[in-house]
Amino acid sequence: MKREKRSDDSVHDALSCDDILCDILLWLPPESVFKLIIVSKRWLYCICSYAFRRSYLKQWKVSSQLLGFFVCNSLYLGRPRGGLRRGKSEPALPLLSTSKEGDDLKYSGILKQLGYFIDSSNGILLCGRHPKTYYVWDPITKQKHQLPRPRVYFEELCMAFIVEDSPDDTMCYKVIRAKCETRLDEVNNVTIETYYSKTRTWCYSTLTCTSILSLCPWLVATVVRGAIHWFAVKGNIAIYNPEDEDRRIALIKLPSSFDFDERVLGESSEGHLQFGISCKSGMEIWILKTEQDGETSNCSSNTYGSSKWILRYKLNFKTTWKKNPKLMTTFSTCSKSKETQLLSFLPQNSESVYIRTGDNIFLCHLESKEIEVIHYDGRGSSILWDFSRVAPYFKPAWPYSSLCQDGQSTT
């Protein structure tokens, strides 16, 4: 009995040490470790803490929860005087909810206060009305931050939104507005204005490029490993690292031809930039890698010069639908009036993409070519799909606790 008591005491002493407890929890998969937050307040604090989250995400890949799809009608962006106005019955920030949490957000009333959808990062929303008013909203803490009015007016612009990890779990982010020039034959620089949440100010700067370039207006950037990727004219991608002290912007030529209706960017499972294109017949998925070692090119403009595109998937829509006969019959996808289009990538995912046929959204698994329907609330609403950007909205699945903000744990 003494030996058993000593063993119990040693286990208790080990689990009473936060460092040892965290080391043990690091070996558990996400479906197990998240359930342990109910053991005690101290375990809740350890699992929800910034230090443990950062260490755990290096070892495990944690999926995000799809709340729905935000719809942004491009007809209202950069609207000139006397241009098309949004009808009173049409919400400024439509959410096609796919979950109970999405329903709660949709009917909470907060979306009516945020203006139009611009972008999301790590579950945080960037919304507002160009070019004066911008909001950043955290769905977990319910905090809404209104940014100060930008100092510079851009007639046409594109945006970037980066949410960074913060040790004290406060919102730490950057919002970047980039000017889109129409004088393509004269310009080899890009004017940007950056808002830092730490300084709460807009900073004006100019990015230089070795080539003539012009960014595509009214689009948002795809951020991969801290590097910003914008679509540029003449089939290019413009790449900028906010941490680059030289303030340079690089250009990468897109692969394949330009005879495609839809173009999307995303981050692959390995951390590569991936590019998707679709037309009436099918879609292609490309990955950007370096020629030397096959790894993702870093954020410097010099390294991007040695990168190349690798074709990972090429799918024919007609053939893919034939492998899913039940869905093809149910949703009449063979009709010419309902052509299939690539919609978007999933975050850090190379295996699946969202596609659209009519007002139906599907998840397409690229390897198996299996397709599953995504049920969403608002199917009967009138959406101008050809003039709208439909972006999936994901919330990180990591649990949250206010104890981490207090900086104290309780046994």
C-alpha angles and dihedrals in degrees: 000000000000090000091051091049092050090050092050091048092051092050091048091049091050094050090046089065111084094209093053092044092052091048089054094046091052089070094058122092119242095256089059104035095052091058091058094070088089094061094084143323090263092055089047090052093048095049095044095044121113094237094053093043092052093048093044095051090054089059103033135038110229117198124226127233119245109227096175145282125296117215122211117184109216092203089078097049116101089358111184122222110288091017129133114306128205114254118245091240092054114085116231092223110033117189120195095207121212100176145038090257089051090053091052091051093046095053098035093090095233093108090063089062098052104063118216126354114255108163146320132222127186089346094307116123127225111197139151145106121291130271105005114026128055132168133193115201131188112208092199101053093025089229118154120197121192113207119223116258112279115253098221129056118223117189090203124016147158128217143222129195125193124181114194132199114263124198092218092046093241119139110275115179150140128223117197126193115193125194117235112215124208095197095085095166094060110036130084097161139065126220114218138178118206129198117204117198090208094058096027091219139109116242122202120215143151126234119209128212133191089226136049110264146167126193122229108252128240096017130118127231128249111229118210118177091339095309119120119225120196129179111246131191124269093040100298139133117219114212126197132173112206089207092059107110091198091064094224129159122203131207126219122187114235118237128246126016128312096240093108131112100209131040124181137172130208147151120267127223089262094051096260125139108253128196127201129193132179139185134172094289103043150306141266129210118204132187125208113224137161118257093226107055107359092243127127112279113249126237099272119106091227094061094050089064090070095049127109137187120249120200107229103170137014116183132184109215095212093052092044093052091049087061088057102048097161093056092042090056096041096049099030092232092164090071113109090222089063105055119177119246135183108250109180148314126260117244112277091347129131098172103065142031136186116247132183135216115181106315092334122104121204138184110230119199105212100205100045094028088224116151129204128187121243111218114212138175114249101042091143094054119110108248123176093222095181091058099036135087109219111199125184113235116216129185119203111252093221113120119245131215132181087217089078091059090052090052093224133110126206126205 
